[in-house]
Amino acid sequence: MIQRLSLGLVCVVGLLLIVGCADSAGGEDHRSANPRVRAGAVCAMADCDQQRSAAQLIRMLDDDDEGVRFYAAAALYRRAGDRFGYEAQAEPSVRAEGIRRAIEWHKATYPDSAGELDDLAEHLDDVYGKR
């Protein structure tokens, strides 16, 4: 509970600091070892209507930290209007199915993004098996 509250605070602060949406929304923060920093990066990407940030939000659905996954799923829902059957607290194999659906949405929404999330799809196939 306290972790979610502190991640929520990070998210609110991150949103207050955002003035515009650049190509590198979230910068390199999505790769930080600190889950609070990664959650802040999700918030920075949440309002960006860009193909690159959508792909990064989908990648963050596979994050090790449940809070980061939760914020990424919420941000993606705001953008896509679909939860893709994804739940941040679900078992990894169940989450993988939601991530695969989000990848399909990305391909359909951004047809010029050929291959942008192929490495993630291959990772899911390698770890959880093909559908």
N, C-alpha and C positions, 0 to 999 in steps of 0.2 A: 504494500500500500504506500509506504513512504517512498519507495523507489519510483512508483508511478507518479506520485505528487512531484518529486524532484525532477523527473523527466518532463512532466507537464510544465513546470516552471521554466525549464530550459527551452521548451517549445515556445512558450509565450514570449520569453526574452528574445529568442531567435526571430520571431515574427515582428517584434517591435523594432528590431535592428534592420530589417529589410526595407530598403527604399525602392528598389526596382528588381527586375529579374534579368540577370545576365546569363550568358551561355553556360557559365560555370557555377550556377546556383549551388550552394552547398560546398563549393570549392573542393578541396581534398579532405574535408572533414568527414566525409562518409567512409574514409579508410582509417580513421583514428582508432586507436586501441581503446579509447574511452567511450562506453556506450552513450553517455550523456552528450558527448560531442557529436556522435553519429546521429542521435535523436535530433539535435539542433540542426544538423545538415538536412534531415528529412523535412523539418519545418521550413527551411530555406527553399526547398524544392517544391513544397506543397502547392504554392500558388503560381508556380511557373507553368505556363502552357507550352511546354517545349518537349519535343521528342526525346532529347537526351535526358532530361530530368525524369520523364516517365520511365525510361529504361532503367535509370538508376534506382527509382523507387521499387521497381519490380525486383531488381537485384537485392535490395535491402529486405525484401520479404524472406530471404534466406539467411538473414543475419543471425548470429549466435544469441543475441540478446532479445528476449521477448518484448521488452519495451520498445526497442527500435523497430521490431517487426510490426508491433501494434500501430505505431505512428505511421510507418510506411503504408500499411494496409488502409488506414484512415485517409491518408493523403491520396492514395490511388483511388479509393472509393469516391472521394470528392471530384476527382478528375474524370473517372470512367463511368461513375454511376452504377458500378457493379462490384460486388465483393468477390466474385469468382469462386465462391465456395471456400475461401481462405479464412482461416482463424489463426491468429498469432500464437495462441497457446496450445494448438493441436500438435499431435505427434508429427515428427518430420515427414514421414511418408504421406500423411494426409495433407500437410502444408504443400508438399511438392505438387500435388494435383491442382491446387489453387494457383500455384505459381505457373504451372503449364498453361492454365486457362488465361492467366494474365499475359503471358507471352503471346498467345494466339490473338488476344485483343490488341496488343501492341502491333503485331504484324498487320492486322486488318486496319487499324487506325492510321498507322504510318507505313504505307506500302513501300516507301523508299528506304526503309530501315533494314533491308535484306541482310540477315546475318548478325544484326546487332546483339541479339540475345542468344545466338546459337550456342555459345560456350556455356551459358547457364543451363540451357535445355540439355546439352550433352552431360553436364555435371549431374543433373537430376536423373537422367537415364542411367548413368554409371553407378550412382549411389543407391537409387530406389528402384531401378529397373525400368524398362520401357513400358509404356502403357499397354 
